[in-house]
Amino acid sequence: MQNRLPAHPAADQGFTLLELLIVSLLISISLAMSVPSLRTSIVSDQLAAGSRKVISLITSSRSKAIRDHEAQLIFFDSSEQKIWYQKADKTDENAEETTANHHFVTLPSGIRIDEIKQANGGSEQDPMKDGLWVSKQGYMDKTIIRLTDNNNKSISLQISPFLLNIKTTDGSVNFD
């Protein structure tokens, strides 16, 4: 038996110019439609990344409080956009030593903590200045932390007193 070769081998290979133009047109249209959503997702990804960092730090401080049976304080430095926690019984002269032992969590550029509200916090207590208290059992006051980006898009983190999970909500929320 003889193997037959096609009469025109070049005709079976490659794409025609029309096929290439149609594929290029379809790619261009889909790219043009996806660029605005990509731009939006990049901005919201920074906001989501900031909220994940804050949630991670709060969860770590609660876990450390439970593990070591020592109350913790979570501090916010709004000028440098840093967050950290330390033992609640540390004095001001030991604060630098303590913060050197813990790594800071820095928020992504363009993301800021706009507001921290506590359900039972007294009017004399400012969570941005005095910190958030975590008991040695890992309990916290019911708290809402609002993160905002440069486009005024915001995410609210709702911390429940006894549960370790933190609920995230787009926009601003109030206590129930």
N, CA, C and O atoms as a DFTB+ gen file, in Angstrom:
704 C
 N C O
     1  1       0.827      -1.173       0.000
     2  2       0.000       0.000       0.000
     3  2       0.870       1.234       0.000
     4  3       1.925       1.301       0.630
     5  1       0.394       2.165      -0.708
     6  2       1.104       3.435      -0.797
     7  2       0.398       4.492       0.028
     8  3      -0.828       4.602       0.019
     9  1       1.214       5.278       0.752
    10  2       0.641       6.418       1.474
    11  2       0.482       7.563       0.506
    12  3       1.422       7.945      -0.193
    13  1      -0.695       8.097       0.473
    14  2      -0.929       9.205      -0.447
    15  2      -0.716      10.519       0.281
    16  3      -1.210      10.701       1.394
    17  1      -0.013      11.400      -0.314
    18  2       0.199      12.741       0.197
    19  2      -0.840      13.678      -0.385
    20  3      -1.269      13.493      -1.524
    21  1      -1.256      14.689       0.382
    22  2      -2.226      15.627      -0.190
    23  2      -1.628      16.337      -1.394
    24  3      -0.414      16.517      -1.492
    25  1      -2.487      16.729      -2.285
    26  2      -2.040      17.381      -3.511
    27  2      -1.353      18.707      -3.220
    28  3      -0.350      19.031      -3.855
    29  1      -1.873      19.480      -2.272
    30  2      -1.295      20.770      -1.903
    31  2      -1.063      20.798      -0.398
    32  3      -1.972      21.185       0.336
    33  1       0.135      20.399       0.109
    34  2       0.353      20.344       1.548
    35  2       0.263      21.711       2.219
    36  3      -0.130      21.787       3.383
    37  1       0.606      22.770       1.540
    38  2       0.558      24.104       2.137
    39  2      -0.876      24.556       2.373
    40  3      -1.110      25.395       3.243
    41  1      -1.824      24.038       1.641
    42  2      -3.223      24.437       1.788
    43  2      -3.820      23.924       3.099
    44  3      -4.798      24.501       3.575
    45  1      -3.280      22.879       3.695
    46  2      -3.812      22.318       4.931
    47  2      -3.197      22.940       6.184
    48  3      -3.633      22.637       7.295
    49  1      -2.212      23.787       6.027
    50  2      -1.525      24.366       7.171
    51  2      -1.775      25.860       7.253
    52  3      -1.955      26.532       6.238
    53  1      -1.782      26.384       8.517
    54  2      -1.891      27.822       8.717
    55  2      -3.318      28.330       8.700
    56  3      -4.275      27.571       8.547
    57  1      -3.432      29.669       8.865
    58  2      -4.724      30.340       8.918
    59  2      -4.806      31.337       7.777
    60  3      -3.794      31.842       7.293
    61  1      -6.013      31.604       7.366
    62  2      -6.189      32.620       6.329
    63  2      -6.163      33.995       6.987
    64  3      -6.320      34.122       8.202
    65  1      -5.967      34.995       6.184
    66  2      -5.943      36.362       6.683
    67  2      -7.283      36.742       7.299
    68  3      -7.319      37.445       8.308
    69  1      -8.361      36.297       6.719
    70  2      -9.693      36.590       7.249
    71  2      -9.875      35.978       8.644
    72  3     -10.424      36.633       9.531
    73  1      -9.430      34.749       8.850
    74  2      -9.531      34.117      10.164
    75  2      -8.721      34.888      11.210
    76  3      -9.195      35.089      12.328
    77  1      -7.533      35.311      10.867
    78  2      -6.695      36.080      11.787
    79  2      -7.329      37.419      12.134
    80  3      -7.266      37.851      13.285
    81  1      -7.938      38.080      11.161
    82  2      -8.603      39.357      11.419
    83  2      -9.803      39.185      12.345
    84  3     -10.016      40.002      13.242
    85  1     -10.579      38.141      12.136
    86  2     -11.760      37.915      12.974
    87  2     -11.341      37.618      14.417
    88  3     -11.939      38.145      15.355
    89  1     -10.329      36.787      14.597
    90  2      -9.855      36.472      15.942
    91  2      -9.287      37.721      16.611
    92  3      -9.535      37.954      17.794
    93  1      -8.526      38.528      15.867
    94  2      -7.977      39.775      16.417
    95  2      -9.099      40.719      16.823
    96  3      -9.007      41.361      17.869
    97  1     -10.141      40.819      16.033
    98  2     -11.281      41.666      16.346
    99  2     -11.987      41.190      17.618
   100  3     -12.343      42.011      18.463
   101  1     -12.194      39.888      17.765
   102  2     -12.849      39.350      18.955
   103  2     -12.003      39.593      20.212
   104  3     -12.542      39.931      21.266
   105  1     -10.701      39.423      20.104
   106  2      -9.824      39.684      21.245
   107  2      -9.866      41.161      21.622
   108  3      -9.914      41.498      22.805
   109  1      -9.847      42.037      20.630
   110  2      -9.900      43.484      20.894
   111  2     -11.194      43.883      21.588
   112  3     -11.172      44.680      22.526
   113  1     -12.307      43.344      21.144
   114  2     -13.601      43.668      21.751
   115  2     -13.652      43.183      23.192
   116  3     -14.081      43.921      24.078
   117  1     -13.219      41.950      23.436
   118  2     -13.265      41.430      24.815
   119  2     -12.303      42.177      25.726
   120  3     -12.609      42.378      26.901
   121  1     -11.164      42.587      25.224
   122  2     -10.218      43.367      26.016
   123  2     -10.788      44.747      26.342
   124  3     -10.654      45.226      27.468
   125  1     -11.422      45.383      25.358
   126  2     -12.015      46.706      25.576
   127  2     -13.134      46.642      26.624
   128  3     -13.326      47.589      27.386
   129  1     -13.859      45.542      26.660
   130  2     -14.939      45.411      27.639
   131  2     -14.414      45.081      29.031
   132  3     -15.064      45.413      30.022
   133  1     -13.263      44.440      29.129
   134  2     -12.766      44.013      30.438
   135  2     -11.867      45.036      31.125
   136  3     -11.670      44.937      32.337
   137  1     -11.315      46.008      30.414
   138  2     -10.402      46.984      31.030
   139  2     -11.056      47.777      32.164
   140  3     -10.437      47.908      33.220
   141  1     -12.268      48.312      32.007
   142  2     -12.866      49.040      33.134
   143  2     -13.056      48.165      34.375
   144  3     -12.803      48.618      35.492
   145  1     -13.494      46.932      34.193
   146  2     -13.680      46.055      35.357
   147  2     -12.340      45.659      35.970
   148  3     -12.250      45.482      37.185
   149  1     -11.302      45.518      35.152
   150  2      -9.973      45.242      35.694
   151  2      -9.476      46.414      36.524
   152  3      -8.894      46.221      37.591
   153  1      -9.701      47.614      36.045
   154  2      -9.277      48.806      36.785
   155  2     -10.000      48.880      38.131
   156  3      -9.384      49.194      39.149
   157  1     -11.298      48.594      38.138
   158  2     -12.073      48.602      39.370
   159  2     -11.606      47.500      40.319
   160  3     -11.512      47.718      41.527
   161  1     -11.316      46.325      39.778
   162  2     -10.897      45.222      40.647
   163  2      -9.525      45.469      41.253
   164  3      -9.260      45.001      42.360
   165  1      -8.651      46.181      40.572
   166  2      -7.341      46.499      41.137
   167  2      -7.511      47.416      42.339
   168  3      -6.861      47.214      43.365
   169  1      -8.373      48.421      42.228
   170  2      -8.615      49.331      43.347
   171  2      -9.276      48.590      44.497
   172  3      -8.856      48.741      45.644
   173  1     -10.302      47.789      44.217
   174  2     -10.986      47.078      45.289
   175  2     -10.104      45.979      45.868
   176  3     -10.264      45.605      47.030
   177  1      -9.168      45.455      45.065
   178  2      -8.238      44.469      45.608
   179  2      -7.355      45.095      46.673
   180  3      -7.027      44.429      47.654
   181  1      -6.956      46.352      46.515
   182  2      -6.169      47.031      47.542
   183  2      -6.985      47.170      48.821
   184  3      -6.471      46.974      49.922
   185  1      -8.251      47.508      48.666
   186  2      -9.134      47.640      49.822
   187  2      -9.341      46.279      50.491
   188  3      -9.327      46.176      51.717
   189  1      -9.531      45.251      49.689
   190  2      -9.683      43.899      50.236
   191  2      -8.391      43.435      50.908
   192  3      -8.434      42.779      51.949
   193  1      -7.249      43.771      50.319
   194  2      -5.957      43.395      50.918
   195  2      -5.779      44.086      52.265
   196  3      -5.303      43.473      53.220
   197  1      -6.158      45.356      52.344
   198  2      -6.084      46.078      53.612
   199  2      -6.981      45.457      54.663
   200  3      -6.580      45.319      55.819
   201  1      -8.183      45.082      54.278
   202  2      -9.103      44.473      55.247
   203  2      -8.586      43.112      55.694
   204  3      -8.722      42.756      56.864
   205  1      -7.986      42.337      54.767
   206  2      -7.417      41.042      55.161
   207  2      -6.271      41.219      56.159
   208  3      -6.124      40.420      57.084
   209  1      -5.463      42.262      55.972
   210  2      -4.364      42.517      56.905
   211  2      -4.885      42.864      58.295
   212  3      -4.366      42.376      59.299
   213  1      -5.907      43.705      58.351
   214  2      -6.490      44.096      59.651
   215  2      -7.126      42.883      60.316
   216  3      -6.937      42.664      61.513
   217  1      -7.874      42.095      59.556
   218  2      -8.511      40.889      60.109
   219  2      -7.458      39.925      60.630
   220  3      -7.619      39.353      61.708
   221  1      -6.388      39.740      59.880
   222  2      -5.320      38.837      60.297
   223  2      -4.682      39.289      61.605
   224  3      -4.428      38.476      62.494
   225  1      -4.425      40.586      61.718
   226  2      -3.802      41.096      62.937
   227  2      -4.731      40.950      64.142
   228  3      -4.286      40.562      65.222
   229  1      -6.003      41.252      63.967
   230  2      -6.961      41.131      65.077
   231  2      -7.095      39.670      65.498
   232  3      -7.133      39.368      66.691
   233  1      -7.167      38.772      64.532
   234  2      -7.251      37.345      64.838
   235  2      -5.994      36.865      65.563
   236  3      -6.079      36.072      66.500
   237  1      -4.842      37.342      65.131
   238  2      -3.579      36.970      65.786
   239  2      -3.538      37.460      67.229
   240  3      -3.107      36.737      68.127
   241  1      -3.992      38.698      67.446
   242  2      -3.959      39.237      68.814
   243  2      -4.922      38.484      69.724
   244  3      -4.616      38.254      70.894
   245  1      -6.074      38.101      69.202
   246  2      -7.027      37.336      70.007
   247  2      -6.467      35.953      70.329
   248  3      -6.601      35.464      71.451
   249  1      -5.844      35.334      69.343
   250  2      -5.244      34.010      69.562
   251  2      -4.112      34.086      70.573
   252  3      -3.981      33.213      71.431
   253  1      -3.292      35.129      70.474
   254  2      -2.178      35.295      71.416
   255  2      -2.706      35.535      72.828
   256  3      -2.151      35.015      73.796
   257  1      -3.766      36.316      72.947
   258  2      -4.352      36.559      74.271
   259  2      -4.838      35.256      74.898
   260  3      -4.623      35.021      76.087
   261  1      -5.487      34.415      74.108
   262  2      -5.988      33.138      74.614
   263  2      -4.818      32.213      74.964
   264  3      -4.810      31.588      76.024
   265  1      -3.845      32.133      74.078
   266  2      -2.714      31.229      74.273
   267  2      -1.870      31.607      75.489
   268  3      -1.491      30.738      76.275
   269  1      -1.572      32.912      75.649
   270  2      -0.690      33.368      76.723
   271  2      -1.444      33.777      77.996
   272  3      -0.819      34.076      79.014
   273  1      -2.781      33.791      77.944
   274  2      -3.619      34.241      79.066
   275  2      -3.216      35.645      79.514
   276  3      -3.111      35.919      80.709
   277  1      -2.993      36.527      78.542
   278  2      -2.640      37.920      78.815
   279  2      -3.469      38.822      77.914
   280  3      -3.578      38.577      76.713
   281  1      -4.050      39.859      78.491
   282  2      -4.826      40.818      77.705
   283  2      -3.905      41.531      76.717
   284  3      -2.730      41.759      77.002
   285  1      -4.450      41.877      75.564
   286  2      -3.692      42.547      74.513
   287  2      -4.379      43.864      74.156
   288  3      -5.584      44.018      74.356
   289  1      -3.616      44.798      73.636
   290  2      -4.152      46.044      73.085
   291  2      -3.734      46.137      71.628
   292  3      -2.580      45.883      71.282
   293  1      -4.685      46.505      70.778
   294  2      -4.408      46.701      69.352
   295  2      -4.345      48.202      69.113
   296  3      -5.284      48.931      69.432
   297  1      -3.220      48.662      68.543
   298  2      -3.006      50.086      68.306
   299  2      -3.011      50.399      66.823
   300  3      -2.671      49.554      65.995
   301  1      -3.403      51.637      66.493
   302  2      -3.463      52.127      65.121
   303  2      -2.656      53.409      65.035
   304  3      -2.859      54.323      65.833
   305  1      -1.753      53.486      64.088
   306  2      -1.004      54.715      63.830
   307  2      -1.498      55.253      62.490
   308  3      -1.070      54.789      61.434
   309  1      -2.401      56.235      62.536
   310  2      -3.020      56.724      61.298
   311  2      -2.051      57.513      60.432
   312  3      -2.239      57.582      59.218
   313  1      -1.022      58.110      61.020
   314  2      -0.075      58.873      60.203
   315  2       0.792      57.959      59.335
   316  3       1.117      58.306      58.199
   317  1       1.166      56.794      59.866
   318  2       1.999      55.863      59.108
   319  2       1.216      54.669      58.583
   320  3       1.787      53.783      57.946
   321  1      -0.081      54.636      58.843
   322  2      -0.968      53.554      58.410
   323  2      -0.473      52.194      58.889
   324  3      -0.455      51.230      58.124
   325  1      -0.069      52.121      60.156
   326  2       0.413      50.873      60.743
   327  2      -0.513      50.431      61.861
   328  3      -1.171      51.240      62.516
   329  1      -0.544      49.120      62.057
   330  2      -1.350      48.513      63.103
   331  2      -0.466      47.481      63.803
   332  3       0.301      46.776      63.148
   333  1      -0.570      47.392      65.121
   334  2       0.173      46.386      65.871
   335  2      -0.554      46.091      67.170
   336  3      -1.483      46.804      67.550
   337  1      -0.125      45.040      67.846
   338  2      -0.687      44.727      69.158
   339  2       0.444      44.444      70.132
   340  3       1.558      44.090      69.746
   341  1       0.119      44.613      71.408
   342  2       1.088      44.346      72.475
   343  2       0.338      43.988      73.739
   344  3      -0.882      44.136      73.811
   345  1       1.077      43.513      74.746
   346  2       0.450      43.186      76.021
   347  2      -0.184      44.439      76.611
   348  3       0.370      45.533      76.501
   349  1      -1.333      44.278      77.232
   350  2      -2.072      45.426      77.767
   351  2      -1.401      46.050      78.974
   352  3      -1.637      47.225      79.257
   353  1      -0.575      45.310      79.696
   354  2       0.025      45.850      80.917
   355  2       1.366      46.540      80.680
   356  3       2.041      46.899      81.645
   357  1       1.766      46.733      79.437
   358  2       3.038      47.406      79.151
   359  2       2.911      48.899      79.429
   360  3       1.876      49.507      79.161
   361  1       3.964      49.471      79.963
   362  2       3.992      50.906      80.216
   363  2       4.596      51.621      79.025
   364  3       5.116      50.977      78.114
   365  1       4.534      52.951      79.018
   366  2       5.029      53.726      77.883
   367  2       6.520      53.543      77.643
   368  3       6.956      53.539      76.492
   369  1       7.325      53.389      78.712
   370  2       8.761      53.242      78.506
   371  2       9.114      51.884      77.904
   372  3      10.170      51.745      77.287
   373  1       8.248      50.877      78.073
   374  2       8.497      49.568      77.476
   375  2       7.816      49.404      76.126
   376  3       7.976      48.370      75.477
   377  1       7.062      50.400      75.698
   378  2       6.291      50.272      74.461
   379  2       7.186      50.102      73.251
   380  3       6.877      49.299      72.371
   381  1       8.296      50.841      73.183
   382  2       9.190      50.703      72.031
   383  2       9.799      49.316      71.976
   384  3       9.923      48.733      70.899
   385  1      10.179      48.783      73.125
   386  2      10.755      47.437      73.178
   387  2       9.731      46.393      72.730
   388  3      10.065      45.455      72.006
   389  1       8.492      46.563      73.163
   390  2       7.446      45.602      72.824
   391  2       7.111      45.651      71.347
   392  3       6.984      44.604      70.711
   393  1       6.964      46.840      70.787
   394  2       6.611      46.934      69.373
   395  2       7.739      46.458      68.488
   396  3       7.493      46.072      67.345
   397  1       8.965      46.472      68.972
   398  2      10.071      45.935      68.189
   399  2       9.957      44.418      68.084
   400  3      10.399      43.832      67.096
   401  1       9.364      43.771      69.100
   402  2       9.215      42.319      69.089
   403  2       8.076      41.857      68.178
   404  3       8.085      40.712      67.725
   405  1       7.110      42.709      67.904
   406  2       5.992      42.362      67.035
   407  2       6.167      43.100      65.709
   408  3       6.605      44.249      65.672
   409  1       5.820      42.425      64.641
   410  2       5.890      43.116      63.359
   411  2       4.659      43.991      63.181
   412  3       3.568      43.668      63.652
   413  1       4.860      45.086      62.501
   414  2       3.761      45.989      62.185
   415  2       3.048      45.475      60.954
   416  3       3.667      44.879      60.073
   417  1       1.779      45.699      60.892
   418  2       1.029      45.472      59.666
   419  2       0.792      46.846      59.066
   420  3       0.206      47.719      59.705
   421  1       1.250      47.032      57.836
   422  2       1.089      48.305      57.150
   423  2       0.000      48.166      56.097
   424  3       0.001      47.223      55.306
   425  1      -0.917      49.103      56.097
   426  2      -1.997      49.084      55.105
   427  2      -1.444      49.444      53.730
   428  3      -0.471      50.192      53.636
   429  1      -2.052      48.923      52.659
   430  2      -1.609      49.290      51.307
   431  2      -1.772      50.792      51.075
   432  3      -2.601      51.442      51.712
   433  1      -0.985      51.324      50.170
   434  2      -1.059      52.765      49.900
   435  2      -2.449      53.126      49.389
   436  3      -3.049      52.389      48.607
   437  1      -2.942      54.257      49.838
   438  2      -4.266      54.720      49.430
   439  2      -5.393      54.182      50.294
   440  3      -6.547      54.558      50.093
   441  1      -5.091      53.314      51.250
   442  2      -6.105      52.751      52.143
   443  2      -5.896      53.341      53.536
   444  3      -4.770      53.403      54.030
   445  1      -6.977      53.768      54.157
   446  2      -6.874      54.365      55.490
   447  2      -8.007      53.844      56.374
   448  3      -9.054      53.412      55.891
   449  1      -7.763      53.900      57.675
   450  2      -8.811      53.561      58.645
   451  2      -9.560      54.850      58.933
   452  3      -9.014      55.771      59.540
   453  1     -10.804      54.912      58.498
   454  2     -11.613      56.125      58.654
   455  2     -12.264      56.222      60.026
   456  3     -12.355      57.304      60.606
   457  1     -12.712      55.086      60.536
   458  2     -13.518      55.153      61.743
   459  2     -13.432      53.832      62.502
   460  3     -13.393      52.753      61.911
   461  1     -13.405      53.948      63.812
   462  2     -13.508      52.785      64.689
   463  2     -14.586      53.111      65.714
   464  3     -14.467      54.079      66.465
   465  1     -15.645      52.292      65.740
   466  2     -16.740      52.496      66.688
   467  2     -16.858      51.268      67.566
   468  3     -16.814      50.138      67.081
   469  1     -17.009      51.497      68.858
   470  2     -17.251      50.415      69.793
   471  2     -18.649      50.554      70.374
   472  3     -19.090      51.661      70.684
   473  1     -19.344      49.438      70.520
   474  2     -20.722      49.467      71.016
   475  2     -20.788      49.918      72.462
   476  3     -21.680      50.685      72.825
   477  1     -19.853      49.456      73.308
   478  2     -19.926      49.766      74.728
   479  2     -18.816      50.691      75.185
   480  3     -18.703      50.966      76.380
   481  1     -17.993      51.180      74.269
   482  2     -16.896      52.060      74.652
   483  2     -17.420      53.381      75.178
   484  3     -18.336      53.969      74.602
   485  1     -16.845      53.840      76.259
   486  2     -17.261      55.114      76.825
   487  2     -16.825      56.270      75.948
   488  3     -15.932      56.116      75.115
   489  1     -17.444      57.419      76.125
   490  2     -17.109      58.581      75.308
   491  2     -15.697      59.083      75.588
   492  3     -15.105      59.771      74.756
   493  1     -15.150      58.740      76.767
   494  2     -13.804      59.190      77.099
   495  2     -12.734      58.307      76.441
   496  3     -11.563      58.685      76.410
   497  1     -13.118      57.146      75.921
   498  2     -12.161      56.248      75.298
   499  2     -12.172      56.442      73.787
   500  3     -13.224      56.378      73.151
   501  1     -10.990      56.682      73.219
   502  2     -10.835      56.833      71.784
   503  2     -10.037      55.638      71.263
   504  3      -8.834      55.559      71.510
   505  1     -10.682      54.698      70.542
   506  2      -9.978      53.501      70.089
   507  2      -8.779      53.812      69.189
   508  3      -7.804      53.060      69.178
   509  1      -8.842      54.911      68.437
   510  2      -7.720      55.267      67.572
   511  2      -6.504      55.677      68.403
   512  3      -5.366      55.478      67.978
   513  1      -6.741      56.246      69.583
   514  2      -5.635      56.703      70.430
   515  2      -5.308      55.688      71.516
   516  3      -4.138      55.395      71.763
   517  1      -6.327      55.158      72.159
   518  2      -6.128      54.269      73.303
   519  2      -6.005      52.799      72.923
   520  3      -5.567      51.993      73.744
   521  1      -6.373      52.434      71.717
   522  2      -6.293      51.051      71.275
   523  2      -7.562      50.271      71.559
   524  3      -8.453      50.736      72.271
   525  1      -7.629      49.077      70.991
   526  2      -8.743      48.162      71.228
   527  2      -8.282      47.101      72.214
   528  3      -7.217      46.508      72.044
   529  1      -9.078      46.863      73.238
   530  2      -8.715      45.925      74.285
   531  2      -9.202      44.525      73.931
   532  3     -10.345      44.339      73.513
   533  1      -8.312      43.536      74.104
   534  2      -8.641      42.126      73.912
   535  2      -8.403      41.439      75.255
   536  3      -7.293      41.487      75.786
   537  1      -9.433      40.802      75.806
   538  2      -9.284      40.152      77.118
   539  2      -8.419      38.903      76.995
   540  3      -8.136      38.438      75.891
   541  1      -8.006      38.367      78.134
   542  2      -7.160      37.178      78.112
   543  2      -7.909      35.937      77.622
   544  3      -7.291      34.916      77.321
   545  1      -9.240      36.025      77.541
   546  2     -10.038      34.948      76.943
   547  2     -10.272      35.179      75.449
   548  3     -10.911      34.361      74.788
   549  1      -9.758      36.290      74.917
   550  2      -9.929      36.607      73.496
   551  2     -11.178      37.393      73.187
   552  3     -11.517      37.583      72.019
   553  1     -11.878      37.858      74.221
   554  2     -13.101      38.621      74.011
   555  2     -12.757      40.074      73.688
   556  3     -11.770      40.621      74.180
   557  1     -13.585      40.678      72.860
   558  2     -13.460      42.101      72.520
   559  2     -14.838      42.735      72.609
   560  3     -15.858      42.046      72.568
   561  1     -14.856      44.038      72.729
   562  2     -16.113      44.765      72.649
   563  2     -16.603      44.697      71.209
   564  3     -15.796      44.600      70.285
   565  1     -17.895      44.747      71.013
   566  2     -18.448      44.776      69.659
   567  2     -17.924      46.029      68.971
   568  3     -18.138      47.142      69.452
   569  1     -17.234      45.846      67.837
   570  2     -16.516      46.945      67.195
   571  2     -16.753      46.927      65.702
   572  3     -16.904      45.870      65.090
   573  1     -16.782      48.118      65.126
   574  2     -16.832      48.276      63.670
   575  2     -15.634      49.122      63.256
   576  3     -15.417      50.213      63.782
   577  1     -14.855      48.598      62.300
   578  2     -13.717      49.331      61.746
   579  2     -14.015      49.570      60.273
   580  3     -14.289      48.629      59.528
   581  1     -13.960      50.834      59.855
   582  2     -14.238      51.163      58.446
   583  2     -12.944      51.559      57.750
   584  3     -12.265      52.498      58.165
   585  1     -12.611      50.836      56.690
   586  2     -11.465      51.142      55.836
   587  2     -11.972      51.816      54.569
   588  3     -12.994      51.415      54.012
   589  1     -11.253      52.845      54.114
   590  2     -11.668      53.600      52.931
   591  2     -10.467      53.793      52.022
   592  3      -9.339      53.946      52.491
   593  1     -10.719      53.784      50.701
   594  2      -9.637      54.043      49.756
   595  2      -9.729      55.481      49.248
   596  3     -10.582      56.249      49.694
   597  1      -8.852      55.839      48.317
   598  2      -8.812      57.212      47.795
   599  2     -10.058      57.586      46.996
   600  3     -10.344      58.771      46.825
   601  1     -10.801      56.596      46.506
   602  2     -12.031      56.852      45.747
   603  2     -13.263      56.848      46.639
   604  3     -14.389      56.801      46.143
   605  1     -13.058      56.897      47.963
   606  2     -14.129      56.884      48.960
   607  2     -14.974      55.616      48.931
   608  3     -16.120      55.624      49.380
   609  1     -14.421      54.540      48.411
   610  2     -15.058      53.231      48.511
   611  2     -14.637      52.651      49.844
   612  3     -13.473      52.778      50.226
   613  1     -15.553      52.014      50.566
   614  2     -15.205      51.559      51.914
   615  2     -15.672      50.134      52.177
   616  3     -16.591      49.619      51.541
   617  1     -14.992      49.520      53.147
   618  2     -15.341      48.199      53.663
   619  2     -15.417      48.330      55.181
   620  3     -14.541      48.931      55.802
   621  1     -16.462      47.766      55.771
   622  2     -16.607      47.773      57.227
   623  2     -16.348      46.379      57.764
   624  3     -16.852      45.389      57.234
   625  1     -15.558      46.317      58.821
   626  2     -15.260      45.064      59.504
   627  2     -16.041      45.048      60.809
   628  3     -15.885      45.948      61.635
   629  1     -16.874      44.040      61.002
   630  2     -17.700      43.937      62.206
   631  2     -17.125      42.836      63.092
   632  3     -17.157      41.657      62.740
   633  1     -16.601      43.240      64.243
   634  2     -15.987      42.312      65.177
   635  2     -17.017      41.964      66.238
   636  3     -17.551      42.849      66.907
   637  1     -17.293      40.680      66.392
   638  2     -18.238      40.263      67.426
   639  2     -17.464      39.974      68.711
   640  3     -16.302      39.572      68.659
   641  1     -18.100      40.177      69.856
   642  2     -17.387      40.051      71.127
   643  2     -16.831      38.662      71.415
   644  3     -15.716      38.537      71.922
   645  1     -17.588      37.622      71.099
   646  2     -17.208      36.284      71.533
   647  2     -16.774      35.369      70.397
   648  3     -16.094      34.373      70.642
   649  1     -17.142      35.677      69.180
   650  2     -16.777      34.834      68.048
   651  2     -15.492      35.343      67.413
   652  3     -15.265      36.551      67.334
   653  1     -14.653      34.417      66.960
   654  2     -13.382      34.820      66.370
   655  2     -13.523      35.276      64.917
   656  3     -12.621      35.918      64.378
   657  1     -14.651      34.947      64.281
   658  2     -14.800      35.395      62.896
   659  2     -15.183      36.867      62.836
   660  3     -15.835      37.393      63.738
   661  1     -14.764      37.523      61.754
   662  2     -15.024      38.952      61.550
   663  2     -15.797      39.091      60.254
   664  3     -15.371      38.590      59.214
   665  1     -16.933      39.770      60.314
   666  2     -17.802      39.936      59.146
   667  2     -17.390      41.182      58.377
   668  3     -17.175      42.237      58.973
   669  1     -17.277      41.067      57.047
   670  2     -16.955      42.226      56.207
   671  2     -18.188      42.619      55.395
   672  3     -18.935      41.769      54.912
   673  1     -18.376      43.922      55.259
   674  2     -19.511      44.466      54.525
   675  2     -19.032      45.642      53.688
   676  3     -18.276      46.481      54.178
   677  1     -19.460      45.714      52.438
   678  2     -19.152      46.877      51.615
   679  2     -19.895      48.083      52.163
   680  3     -21.064      47.987      52.536
   681  1     -19.209      49.220      52.210
   682  2     -19.835      50.448      52.670
   683  2     -19.782      50.598      54.172
   684  3     -19.062      49.883      54.868
   685  1     -20.555      51.534      54.646
   686  2     -20.594      51.866      56.071
   687  2     -21.764      51.153      56.733
   688  3     -22.840      51.039      56.146
   689  1     -21.552      50.670      57.964
   690  2     -22.624      50.004      58.707
   691  2     -22.677      50.572      60.126
   692  3     -21.732      51.211      60.589
   693  1     -23.773      50.333      60.791
   694  2     -23.950      50.739      62.187
   695  2     -24.272      49.505      63.008
   696  3     -24.498      48.427      62.458
   697  1     -24.293      49.662      64.317
   698  2     -24.634      48.551      65.191
   699  2     -26.106      48.236      65.057
   700  3     -26.928      49.123      64.827
   701  1     -26.433      46.956      65.204
   702  2     -27.840      46.523      65.097
   703  2     -28.634      46.971      66.295
   704  3     -29.831      46.699      66.379
